[in-house]
């Protein structure tokens, strides 16, 4: 009989042996127990069993400072310990076991949830290189959402499968936020320092400097005047009691101090309302020259007061009353008073709105700038909603005698405005001045033309040119924009490359054909005044479509080249065939392609490059041909397997002797060997090989009967172990004497020279790979 022998015993077996030797037992009893222990050990190893211990915290071997080489009692990760922006998250556990893991075994370290439950464990680390090291250190990092007091660890093996006991519970926190918190009213981001609440009201204090997607993932500790508020663990708290409030993130009893998340303090004080208000005024509408005094309803001399207009404190307005003066420009607005003092809240009253009873408006009807040409006049006018208005026109700040209507005809240059007086209604005699009008007599004109739409040379196929600005040039060389006034009065003529264009006499010109390309200018005339505009270049692309076609798009070495062509006649034209933007031919009507790349044809048209469509010629991708199953077949001898190819346009199957065995997409294989597929994609060939092997259908035998009867005469191993130079086979007799040690065992033991001095002998074997 042959028994598999393993080199390592479970750790508890030697302990049992020592205890047996300490006991006062008879030699027969001791021998019997030892034999049972040995059989237990052999059975353990033969069955490939393993017993894992719970992971144990281990020192970090990368720490060299005194006192740092000790196992961790808890985990505080996420700190920037070196000040370099890198968050620390490196820890180690010691893994140990009894038994013997298989060569393909993998150890997997798992983490429970915060309460120690492994219903949905998190995989922290894996290794398949430590099967011969017992014990060993395994490095891991905790997930960034780890925060809790009772996490546990365990280790699993995959071959053989075994799960260790759970470790003790540990405090584990990943501290991804390690800055000072900021708390503010309703989380508005302010830092008020103190807040006052009135008559039993409350205020919400909230953390405002943590991302909204993370703020609720932490637990917080809130304090009032140094005492923790045990019921509050969220990112905000509603308070109605006086005290000094602050908060920090709860990272557990061991890690919180290292987090440095203590917030600012907010002093909340409670008081009573004074009921502040403004006494109703006698009027809220004032005319110029009128005043109205606003008075506080609270008049305690021990209080402090501050008046506000439209929410802005009024300088020096710190008494119980304030006089609103209708003669002051801009007096209109909302007025409030704020009161503060001992035992009361800081309060601001409701607003009282003061308005101008005589308010009206004056609008200028004509352009801001007007040009006065020789012999011409210009009309100025204003519009107003004043009650029974009166008018007075001014030139250069001097009143014009007799100019007392809503319009005025001017015949000389200057700066003009109208003064409008309201003569009726509650606030008669109120006066407003209209905006200024500047009347000029230019020495010349200049004009600017531009493209009306987005335009790109040799890309756009049409464009409209238009006059954008007409400037009057004054004697001091300054300019005034007079487009709105004079654009319709000029006579226009367009020129291309200096030549007048017949019939083009409007302020704009539309160009739609490459034959119209050139440099355009516009000239304009008004009485004796003439201007010449700037020049604009127009380079339109033809709307013609240039198309190319290809005889194929996949290039393979040795096949027929791909031909590119166009239906456009190229004789007498200037053109380029391009590959990846570089010119490859300038004379051929068709292009023969023998390289992969992106091709196009570029034709010169009216000074522009007309580009064709692009065709990408790609090298043949051999992965287009796929096999199912792929490359290797394993099947029991006496059966067959079908292999199917896809992605090609034609197929040929060859056996190991290059004999064709099929021309379809599928072929049936029933013999071991190497098969070849030649697949075509159009004119391209792709070769694939398929290896066929018989499936081992037997296990390692544990009985031999070398009696020359043709059955079990030799110890025959499966193909996966026999005749392989990477497999070592060793055989021992029952005294531990090595009988054979071979690489590439030939299934030939026992040999004719082997000696068997007695019947029913027992042998032990080891089969191992690299």
C-alpha positions in Angstrom: 0.0 0.0 0.0 1.2 3.5 -0.8 0.4 6.4 1.5 1.0 10.1 0.8 3.5 11.6 3.3 3.6 15.3 4.3 6.5 17.0 6.0 4.7 19.3 8.5 2.6 18.2 11.4 -0.1 20.1 13.1 1.2 22.3 15.9 -0.8 20.5 18.6 0.6 17.0 17.8 4.1 17.5 19.3 2.4 18.8 22.5 0.4 15.6 22.8 3.5 13.5 22.3 5.3 15.4 25.1 2.4 14.9 27.5 2.4 11.2 26.7 6.1 10.9 27.6 5.4 12.7 30.9 2.7 10.3 31.9 3.6 7.1 33.7 2.4 4.6 31.2 3.4 1.1 30.1 5.6 0.9 27.0 2.8 -0.9 25.2 0.3 1.8 26.0 2.7 4.6 25.1 3.5 2.9 21.8 -0.2 2.4 21.0 -1.0 6.1 21.7 2.0 7.3 19.7 0.9 5.1 16.8 -2.6 6.6 17.0 -1.2 10.1 17.1 1.0 9.3 14.1 -2.0 7.9 12.2 -4.0 11.0 13.2 -1.2 13.2 11.8 -0.9 11.2 8.6 -4.6 11.3 8.2 -4.6 15.1 8.7 -1.9 15.6 6.1 -3.4 13.1 3.7 -6.7 14.8 3.7 -5.1 18.3 3.1 -6.5 19.9 6.2 -5.5 23.2 7.8 -6.4 24.9 11.0 -6.0 28.7 11.1 -5.5 30.8 14.2 -7.2 34.2 14.5 -5.1 37.1 13.1 -3.0 38.8 15.8 -1.9 42.5 15.7 1.8 42.8 14.8 4.4 45.5 14.9 5.0 47.6 11.7 8.4 46.4 10.5 8.9 49.8 8.7 9.0 51.7 12.1 12.5 52.1 13.5 11.9 54.6 16.3 12.2 53.4 19.9 8.8 52.3 21.3 7.2 52.0 17.8 7.9 48.3 17.3 4.9 47.0 19.2 1.7 45.4 18.1 -1.1 47.9 17.5 -3.9 47.9 20.2 -6.3 50.0 18.0 -6.1 51.6 14.5 -6.1 55.4 13.9 -5.5 55.7 10.1 -5.7 58.6 7.7 -3.3 61.0 9.5 -0.7 63.0 7.7 2.0 61.9 10.1 4.9 63.3 8.0 3.3 66.6 6.9 3.7 65.6 3.2 0.0 65.2 2.4 0.2 61.4 2.4 -2.3 59.8 4.8 -1.0 56.9 6.8 -2.8 53.6 6.4 -0.3 50.7 6.8 -0.8 47.9 9.4 0.2 44.3 9.9 -1.2 41.1 11.4 0.5 37.8 12.2 -1.0 34.8 10.5 -0.3 31.3 11.8 -1.9 27.8 11.3 -1.6 24.1 11.9 -1.6 21.7 8.9 -0.3 22.1 5.4 -1.8 24.5 2.8 -1.8 23.3 -0.8 0.5 24.9 -3.4 -2.4 26.8 -5.0 -3.7 28.1 -1.6 -4.4 31.8 -1.1 -4.8 33.5 2.3 -7.5 36.2 2.5 -7.8 38.7 5.4 -11.3 39.9 6.1 -12.9 42.7 8.2 -16.3 42.6 9.8 -18.7 45.5 10.1 -18.4 48.0 12.9 -20.4 45.7 15.2 -18.2 42.7 14.6 -20.6 40.9 12.2 -19.2 39.0 9.2 -22.4 38.8 7.2 -20.9 41.0 4.5 -17.1 40.9 5.1 -14.6 43.3 3.5 -11.5 41.8 1.9 -8.5 43.7 3.2 -5.5 41.7 1.8 -4.6 38.5 -0.1 -1.5 36.5 -0.6 -0.5 33.3 -2.4 3.2 33.5 -1.6 3.3 32.6 2.1 2.2 28.9 2.1 5.7 27.8 3.3 6.0 30.5 5.9 4.3 29.8 9.3 3.8 32.3 10.8 4.1 35.3 8.5 3.2 39.0 8.6 0.4 40.3 6.3 0.1 44.0 5.5 -3.3 45.6 5.1 -5.0 49.0 5.0 -8.5 49.7 6.3 -11.2 51.2 4.1 -11.7 54.9 4.2 -15.2 54.5 5.6 -14.1 52.5 8.6 -15.3 54.1 11.8 -16.4 52.1 14.9 -15.5 50.4 18.2 -16.0 46.7 17.6 -14.4 45.6 14.3 -13.1 42.1 14.1 -10.6 40.3 11.8 -10.5 36.8 10.5 -8.3 34.9 7.9 -9.5 32.4 5.3 -7.6 29.9 3.2 -8.8 28.7 -0.2 -6.9 25.3 -0.6 -7.9 23.7 1.6 -10.8 26.0 2.5 -10.8 27.0 6.1 -11.9 30.1 8.1 -10.2 31.1 11.3 -11.9 32.1 14.5 -12.7 35.8 14.8 -10.3 38.1 16.5 -10.9 40.3 19.5 -12.9 43.5 18.9 -10.8 46.6 18.0 -11.4 50.3 17.7 -10.7 51.2 14.1 -11.1 54.7 12.6 -10.0 56.1 9.2 -9.8 59.9 9.9 -10.2 61.4 6.5 -11.2 64.8 8.0 -8.5 66.2 10.3 -9.1 69.9 10.3 -10.9 72.2 12.7 -14.6 72.2 12.2 -16.5 75.5 11.6 -19.9 75.8 13.1 -22.3 78.7 12.2 -26.0 79.6 12.4 -27.8 77.3 10.0 -24.4 76.3 8.5 -24.2 79.7 6.6 -20.4 79.7 6.9 -20.2 82.8 9.1 -18.2 83.1 12.3 -20.4 85.2 14.5 -18.7 84.5 17.9 -21.9 85.2 19.7 -25.6 85.0 18.9 -28.6 86.4 20.8 -32.0 84.7 20.9 -35.2 86.2 22.3 -38.3 85.1 24.2 -37.7 81.3 24.1 -36.6 81.3 20.5 -33.9 78.8 19.3 -31.0 78.8 16.8 -29.7 76.0 14.7 -25.9 75.6 14.9 -24.4 73.4 12.1 -21.1 72.3 10.8 -20.5 74.0 7.4 -17.0 73.0 6.2 -17.5 69.3 5.4 -18.7 68.1 2.0 -22.5 67.6 1.9 -22.0 64.0 0.6 -19.9 63.1 3.7 -21.2 65.3 6.5 -23.7 62.7 7.7 -21.2 59.8 7.7 -19.5 61.1 10.9 -20.6 61.1 14.5 -20.1 64.3 16.5 -19.7 65.3 20.1 -21.4 68.7 21.1 -20.5 70.7 24.2 -22.3 73.4 26.0 -20.0 75.4 28.4 -17.6 72.5 28.6 -20.3 69.8 29.3 -21.0 67.2 26.5 -24.5 67.0 25.3 -25.0 63.2 25.2 -28.1 63.1 23.0 -26.6 65.1 20.1 -24.4 63.2 17.6 -25.4 64.8 14.3 -23.8 67.6 12.3 -26.2 70.2 13.7 -27.9 71.1 16.9 -30.9 73.3 17.8 -30.3 75.3 21.0 -32.5 77.6 23.1 -30.3 77.8 26.3 -27.5 80.3 26.9 -24.0 78.8 26.8 -20.7 78.4 24.9 -21.2 75.8 22.2 -18.6 73.8 20.2 -18.2 70.4 18.6 -15.7 67.9 17.3 -15.8 64.6 15.3 -16.1 61.5 17.4 -13.2 59.2 16.3 -13.6 56.9 19.3 -11.7 57.0 22.7 -8.3 56.4 21.2 -8.3 58.4 17.9 -10.4 61.5 18.6 -7.5 63.5 20.1 -5.3 63.0 17.1 -8.0 64.2 14.7 -7.7 67.9 15.9 -11.3 68.6 14.7 -12.3 70.9 17.5 -14.6 73.7 16.2 -14.8 77.4 16.9 -16.9 78.5 19.9 -20.3 80.3 19.6 -21.6 82.2 22.7 -25.4 81.9 22.7 -27.2 84.3 25.0 -30.9 84.5 25.7 -32.9 87.7 26.3 -36.4 89.3 26.0 -37.8 91.4 23.2 -38.2 95.1 23.6 -40.9 95.3 20.9 -39.0 97.9 19.0 -41.0 99.8 16.2 -41.1 103.1 14.5 -44.0 105.4 15.5 -46.3 105.9 12.4 -45.2 109.1 10.6 -47.6 111.9 9.7 -46.7 111.4 6.0 -44.5 109.0 4.1 -44.4 111.1 0.9 -42.2 114.3 0.9 -41.7 117.1 -1.6 -38.4 118.9 -2.0 -37.9 121.1 1.1 -40.2 119.0 3.4 -38.9 116.9 6.3 -40.5 114.2 8.4 -39.1 113.0 11.8 -39.2 109.2 12.5 -39.3 108.2 16.2 -38.6 104.9 18.0 -41.4 103.4 20.1 -38.8 102.4 22.7 -37.3 105.4 24.5 -35.2 104.0 27.4 -32.2 106.1 28.0 -30.0 103.2 28.9 -30.4 101.6 25.5 -28.4 102.1 22.4 -30.0 103.0 19.0 -28.9 102.9 15.3 -30.9 104.0 12.3 -30.7 102.2 8.9 -31.7 103.2 5.4 -32.1 100.3 2.9 -30.3 98.0 5.3 -27.2 100.4 5.6 -26.4 102.1 8.9 -26.7 105.9 8.8 -23.6 107.6 10.1 -24.3 109.5 13.3 -28.0 108.5 13.5 -27.8 107.0 17.0 -30.7 108.7 18.8 -34.4 107.8 19.3 -35.4 109.9 16.3 -34.2 110.7 12.7 -35.3 113.5 10.4 -35.9 112.5 6.7 -35.2 115.6 4.4 -37.0 115.6 1.1 -34.5 118.1 -0.3 -31.7 115.6 -0.1 -31.3 113.7 -3.4 -32.0 110.0 -3.0 -33.8 110.4 0.4 -36.4 107.8 -0.8 -36.1 104.3 0.8 -36.8 102.0 3.7 -35.9 103.2 7.2 -35.4 101.0 10.3 -34.1 101.5 13.9 -32.1 98.9 15.9 -32.0 98.8 19.7 -29.7 97.0 22.1 -29.2 97.1 25.8 -28.9 95.2 29.1 -31.5 92.4 29.5 -33.0 92.8 26.0 -32.3 91.3 22.6 -30.6 93.2 19.8 -33.7 93.9 17.6 -34.4 95.9 14.4 -37.8 97.3 13.7 -40.0 96.8 10.7 -39.3 99.2 7.8 -41.1 102.5 7.1 -41.0 103.5 3.4 -40.5 107.1 2.6 -41.1 108.3 -1.0 -40.9 111.4 -3.2 -44.3 112.9 -3.7 -43.1 114.9 -6.7 -41.0 112.3 -8.4 -41.1 112.3 -12.2 -38.7 111.4 -15.0 -37.2 113.0 -18.1 -36.0 111.1 -21.1 -34.0 112.2 -24.2 -35.6 111.3 -27.5 -32.8 112.0 -29.9 -29.4 110.3 -30.1 -26.7 111.2 -27.6 -24.4 112.5 -30.4 -25.6 114.5 -33.4 -23.8 115.7 -36.5 -24.6 119.1 -37.9 -23.6 119.5 -41.5 -23.4 122.9 -43.3 -26.8 124.2 -44.0 -28.5 121.6 -41.9 -30.4 121.8 -38.6 -31.1 119.1 -36.0 -34.1 118.7 -33.7 -33.7 117.9 -30.0 -36.6 116.7 -27.9 -37.5 115.3 -24.4 -40.3 113.3 -22.9 -41.5 113.6 -19.3 -44.3 112.4 -17.0 -44.2 115.6 -14.8 -47.4 117.2 -13.7 -47.9 120.4 -15.9 -44.2 120.5 -17.0 -42.3 123.7 -17.9 -39.2 123.6 -20.2 -36.0 125.5 -20.5 -33.2 124.5 -23.0 -29.5 125.1 -22.3 -26.5 125.2 -24.6 -23.1 124.8 -23.0 -24.8 125.4 -19.6 -26.4 128.7 -20.7 -30.1 129.1 -21.1 -31.4 129.7 -24.6 -33.8 132.6 -24.8 -37.2 131.5 -26.0 -36.4 127.7 -26.0 -39.2 126.7 -23.6 -41.0 123.8 -25.3 -40.3 120.1 -25.3 -38.2 120.3 -28.5 -35.6 122.7 -29.9 -34.2 123.1 -33.4 -30.4 123.6 -33.3 -28.1 125.1 -36.0 -24.8 125.3 -34.2 -22.6 122.9 -32.3 -22.5 122.6 -28.5 -23.7 120.5 -25.6 -27.5 120.8 -25.0 -29.9 119.7 -22.3 -33.4 120.6 -21.1 -34.5 121.6 -17.6 -38.0 120.4 -16.8 -40.0 121.9 -13.9 -43.1 120.4 -12.5 -45.6 123.2 -12.0 -48.7 121.3 -10.8 -49.6 118.7 -8.2 -48.5 118.3 -4.6 -44.8 119.1 -5.2 -44.8 122.0 -7.6 -41.4 123.7 -8.6 -39.6 120.3 -8.5 -36.9 120.4 -11.3 -35.0 117.7 -13.3 -32.4 118.0 -16.0 -32.4 115.8 -19.1 -29.4 113.8 -20.3 -26.9 115.8 -22.5 -26.9 115.8 -26.3 -23.6 116.6 -28.1 -24.0 118.4 -31.5 -20.8 118.4 -33.6 -19.6 119.5 -37.0 -17.0 116.9 -38.2 -14.0 117.6 -40.3 -14.4 114.1 -41.9 -15.9 110.7 -41.5 -14.6 107.2 -41.1 -16.3 103.8 -41.4 -15.7 100.3 -40.2 -17.0 97.3 -42.1 -17.1 93.7 -40.7 -18.4 90.2 -41.3 -22.0 90.0 -40.0 -21.7 86.2 -39.1 -18.9 83.9 -38.0 -16.5 83.6 -40.9 -13.4 81.5 -41.5 -11.4 81.8 -44.6 -11.5 78.7 -46.8 -14.1 77.1 -44.6 -17.2 79.4 -44.9 -19.1 79.0 -48.2 -21.0 82.4 -47.8 -20.7 85.6 -45.9 -22.4 89.0 -45.6 -20.3 92.2 -45.2 -21.9 95.2 -43.5 -21.1 98.6 -42.1 -20.7 98.4 -38.4 -19.7 101.9 -37.3 -19.6 105.4 -38.8 -17.5 107.9 -36.8 -17.5 111.6 -37.1 -13.9 112.9 -36.8 -13.7 116.2 -35.0 -11.1 119.0 -35.3 -9.1 117.6 -32.3 -9.1 114.1 -34.0 -11.5 112.7 -31.4 -14.4 110.7 -32.8 -18.1 110.3 -32.1 -20.2 107.3 -33.1 -22.9 108.7 -35.4 -24.0 105.4 -37.0 -27.6 105.6 -35.9 -28.0 109.1 -37.1 -26.3 109.1 -40.5 -26.0 105.4 -41.7 -29.2 105.8 -43.7 -28.2 109.1 -45.3 -24.9 108.1 -47.0 -24.7 106.9 -50.6 -22.6 103.7 -50.7 -20.5 101.9 -53.3 -18.7 98.6 -52.8 -15.3 97.8 -54.4 -13.5 94.4 -54.8 -9.7 94.6 -55.3 -10.2 98.3 -55.9 -12.7 97.9 -58.7 -16.3 99.2 -58.3 -19.0 96.5 -58.3 -21.9 97.3 -60.4 -25.2 97.5 -58.6 -23.7 97.1 -55.1 -24.9 100.3 -53.5 -26.4 99.2 -50.1 -24.7 99.3 -46.8 -24.2 95.5 -46.9 -23.2 93.0 -49.5 -23.9 89.2 -49.7 -21.2 86.9 -51.1 -22.1 83.3 -51.9 -19.5 82.0 -54.5 -15.7 81.5 -54.6 -15.7 83.5 -57.8 -16.5 86.5 -55.6 -13.3 86.1 -53.4 -11.1 89.2 -53.0 -10.5 92.2 -50.9 -13.6 94.4 -50.2 -13.9 98.1 -49.2 -16.8 100.4 -48.9 -17.0 104.1 -49.8 -19.7 106.4 -48.7 -20.7 110.0 -49.7 -22.9 112.5 -47.9 -23.0 116.1 -49.4 -19.3 117.0 -49.7 -18.2 114.3 -47.2 -16.7 111.0 -48.4 -15.2 108.1 -46.4 -13.4 104.9 -47.4 -13.7 102.0 -45.1 -11.2 99.4 -43.9 -10.5 96.4 -46.2 -11.9 92.9 -45.6 -10.5 89.8 -47.3 -13.0 87.2 -48.4 -11.8 83.6 -49.2 -14.9 81.4 -49.7 -14.7 77.6 -50.1 -16.6 76.1 -52.9 -19.8 74.2 -51.9 -18.7 71.4 -54.2 -18.5 68.0 -52.5 -15.3 66.0 -53.1 -15.7 62.3 -52.3 -13.3 59.4 -52.4 -14.0 55.6 -52.3 -11.9 52.6 -51.5 -11.9 49.0 -52.6 -11.5 47.9 -49.0 -10.5 49.2 -45.6 -8.5 46.3 -44.1 -4.8 46.0 -45.2 -2.9 42.8 -44.8 0.7 42.1 -45.9 0.9 40.1 -49.2 -2.6 40.7 -50.3 -3.8 42.9 -53.2 -3.3 46.6 -52.4 -6.3 48.8 -51.7 -7.2 51.4 -54.4 -8.6 54.9 -53.6 -10.4 56.8 -56.3 -12.8 59.7 -56.9 -15.5 60.5 -59.4 -14.1 64.1 -59.7 -12.1 64.7 -62.8 -8.5 65.5 -61.7 -6.9 66.2 -65.1 -5.4 69.7 -65.1 -6.1 70.2 -61.4 -3.7 70.7 -58.6 -4.3 68.1 -55.9 -2.7 66.0 -53.2 -3.4 62.5 -52.0 -2.6 62.5 -48.2 -2.0 59.9 -45.6 -2.3 61.1 -42.0 -2.0 64.7 -43.2 1.2 64.1 -45.2 1.3 64.3 -49.0 2.0 60.9 -50.6 1.0 61.6 -54.3 0.3 64.6 -56.5 -0.2 63.2 -59.9 -2.2 59.9 -59.9 -5.9 59.9 -60.5 -6.1 56.8 -58.3 -4.0 55.9 -55.3 -2.7 52.4 -54.6 -2.5 51.9 -50.8 0.0 49.6 -49.2 0.2 51.1 -45.8 -2.3 51.6 -43.0 -3.4 55.1 -42.2 -6.1 57.8 -42.7 -6.3 58.9 -46.4 -8.0 61.9 -48.1 -7.8 63.9 -51.3 -7.1 67.6 -51.2 -8.1 69.7 -54.3 -7.1 73.3 -54.8 -10.2 75.5 -55.6 -10.0 79.3 -55.9 -7.1 79.6 -53.6 -8.6 77.2 -51.0 -8.0 73.6 -50.2 -11.1 71.4 -50.7 -10.9 68.3 -48.6 -12.6 65.0 -49.4 -14.0 62.6 -46.9 -11.5 60.6 -44.9 -11.0 56.8 -45.2 -9.2 54.9 -42.5 -7.2 51.9 -43.8 -6.5 49.6 -40.8 -4.1 46.7 -40.5 -5.7 43.3 -40.2 -6.6 42.5 -36.5 -6.0 38.8 -36.0 -8.3 38.9 -33.0 -11.2 39.1 -35.4 -10.9 35.4 -35.7 -12.2 33.7 -32.6 -12.4 30.0 -31.6 -14.9 28.3 -29.3 -13.5 26.6 -27.4 -10.2 28.5 -27.7 -6.8 27.0 -28.4 -6.8 23.9 -26.1 -9.2 21.0 -26.1 -9.3 18.3 -23.4 -11.7 15.4 -23.8 -11.9 11.7 -22.8 -10.3 9.2 -25.1 -12.9 7.7 -27.3 -15.0 10.9 -27.5 -14.8 14.0 -29.7 -15.0 17.8 -29.4 -16.3 20.3 -32.0 -14.3 23.6 -32.5 -16.1 26.5 -34.1 -14.4 29.5 -35.7 -16.0 32.9 -36.3 -15.1 36.3 -37.8 -13.8 35.0 -41.2 -15.1 34.7 -44.7 -13.5 31.3 -45.5 -11.9 28.5 -43.4 -9.5 25.5 -43.9 -8.7 23.0 -41.1 -5.5 20.9 -41.2 -4.3 18.1 -39.0 -0.8 17.6 -37.6 0.2 16.1 -41.1 -1.1 19.2 -42.9 -3.9 17.1 -44.3 -7.1 19.1 -44.9 -9.9 17.8 -42.7 -12.6 20.5 -43.2 -13.5 23.8 -44.9 -16.4 24.9 -42.8 -16.6 27.1 -39.7 -16.6 24.0 -37.5 -14.6 20.8 -37.3 -15.0 17.7 -35.2 -11.8 16.4 -33.4 -11.5 13.0 -31.9 -7.7 12.4 -31.8 -4.9 14.0 -29.8 -2.6 16.3 -31.7 -2.1 19.8 -33.0 -4.5 21.2 -35.5 -4.2 24.3 -37.7 -6.9 26.7 -38.9 -6.3 29.0 -41.9 -9.0 31.6 -41.8 -9.6 34.3 -44.5 -11.1 37.7 -44.0 -11.6 38.7 -47.7 -8.0 38.5 -49.1 -6.3 38.3 -45.7 -5.2 35.1 -44.0 -5.0 34.4 -40.3 -3.6 31.2 -38.8 -4.7 29.6 -35.5 -3.5 26.4 -33.8 -5.6 24.1 -31.6 -4.1 21.6 -29.2 -6.1 18.5 -28.4 -5.3 16.2 -25.4 -7.1 13.3 -23.8 -8.5 13.9 -20.4 -7.0 11.9 -17.5 -9.7 9.6 -16.3 -7.9 7.9 -13.3 -6.4 8.9 -10.0 -3.1 8.0 -8.2 -3.4 4.3 -7.5 -2.7 3.1 -3.9 -2.2 -0.6 -4.6 0.3 -2.5 -6.7 0.5 -6.3 -7.3 3.8 -7.1 -9.1 3.0 -10.7 -9.9 3.3 -10.4 -13.7 -0.4 -11.0 -14.3 -0.7 -7.8 -16.4 -2.8 -5.9 -13.7 -1.2 -3.4 -11.3 2.2 -4.8 -11.9 3.6 -1.2 -11.9 2.6 2.0 -10.2 1.1 4.1 -13.1 0.5 7.8 -12.5 -1.9 10.1 -14.4 -0.5 12.1 -17.3 -0.6 15.2 -15.1 2.2 13.7 -13.0 4.0 11.1 -15.2 6.7 11.9 -17.7 7.0 15.5 -16.6 10.4 17.1 -15.8 8.8 19.6 -13.4 7.3 16.9 -11.2 9.4 15.1 -8.5 8.3 11.6 -7.4 9.8 10.1 -4.2 9.0 6.6 -2.7 9.9 5.4 0.9 9.6 2.1 2.6 7.8 1.8 5.9 11.2 2.5 7.7 11.5 5.8 6.0 14.3 4.6 3.6 14.2 6.3 0.3 13.7 3.8 -2.5 13.3 6.2 -5.5 13.7 9.9 -6.2 13.0 10.9 -9.8 12.1 13.9 -12.0 10.0 12.8 -15.0 8.8 9.5 -13.5 8.3 7.0 -16.3 5.6 4.8 -14.7 8.1 2.0 -14.4 8.2 1.2 -10.6 8.8 -1.4 -9.3 11.5 -2.4 -11.7 12.7 -5.9 -12.3 15.5 -5.3 -9.8 13.1 -4.3 -7.0 13.1 -6.7 -4.0 10.0 -7.5 -1.8 11.1 -9.6 1.2 7.6 -10.0 2.5 4.0 -9.7 1.5 1.6 -6.8 2.1 4.4 -4.2 2.4 3.5 -0.6 2.9 5.2 2.3 1.1 4.9 6.1 1.3 5.1 8.5 -1.6 5.6 12.3 -2.2 4.6 13.9 -5.5 5.5 17.6 -5.7 5.8 20.3 -8.4 8.1 23.2 -8.4 
